[in-house]
Amino acid sequence: MVSAEDLEDVLEILGISTFGSSDRLSYLPVGQWISGLKLAVRWAYDGLRDTAIFYLNQNQEFCSNPVQQILYGRDYGVEQWLIDGCSHFVLRSHGPREQEAIPLGMTTTIALYDMRESMSISGFNLKAAIKSTFEDYL
């Protein structure tokens, strides 16, 4: 089921894209782009999907939140978000904290800790490990 809010968000994006200044697109909030991405994936509308990903990648609020990157990367098959979000948790000085682990779920959190431990193995390829762990989502 498509929510009225998601549909309104997509119609605004499409209206601005078609009849407005594309500069206005960069000022749309993250939630509106997520609505656009959600419906683009649902409707197999690749142009809207690519546009939503482009503008979300430009948004500092979104890019600085590795939990969101993993969740939305997994939900909408955006490989780079999964790589960026997972790399953040694997490479920083500590793994996911409780408030980060709860939305990620136990399976993802354990996978992140497994990757952290594997970093000490010679020849370990983090990007390949992330792709392999989340291959069902990509």
Buried (B, 14 or more C-beta within 10 A) or exposed (E): EEEEEBEEBBEBBBEBBEEEEEEEBEEBEBEBBBBBBBBBBEEEBEEBBEBBBEBBBEBEEBBEBBBBBBBBBBBBBBBEBBBBBBBBBBEEEEBBEEEBBEEBEEEBBBBBBEBBEEEEEEEEEBEEBBBEBBEEBE
